[in-house]
Amino acid sequence: MTHEQCVAYWRDVHAPLFASQPDVKRYVRRYIQCFITGDQPAGPNLGDTDGIVELWFDNIDGFNAFADSPSYLNVIKQDEERFTDPKKCEYFFSEERTIIK
């Protein structure tokens, strides 16, 4: 799948499917898709990915409940595997700390 095909599928097919699931409404507080652009500066070590997703939860228990939910296991995860390689996906868990507003 090309980058453009991946972005189109992720944006136009996966996002509505994801948003429609009952367990998403129960556990996920925010869902953001960040698409990598061709507008990249020279110099920094750039990653090789089509995009980054931000999923916000109230806490780690909310994430775990979502990851074990029927909506994720039976619908979302299966669809993710249509346009991602699970072996290449990386996960980062973080907390925000605002420095400049």
Sequence and secondary structure as in RCSB ss.txt:
>XXXX:A:sequence
MTHEQCVAYWRDVHAPLFASQPDVKRYVRRYIQCFITGDQPAGPNLGDTDGIVELWFDNIDGFNAFADSPSYLNV
IKQDEERFTDPKKCEYFFSEERTIIK
>XXXX:A:secstr
  HHHHHHHIIIIIHHHHHH HHHHHH SEEEEEE  S   SSS     SEEEEEE SSHHHHHHHHTSHHIIII
IHHHHHHH  TTT          S  
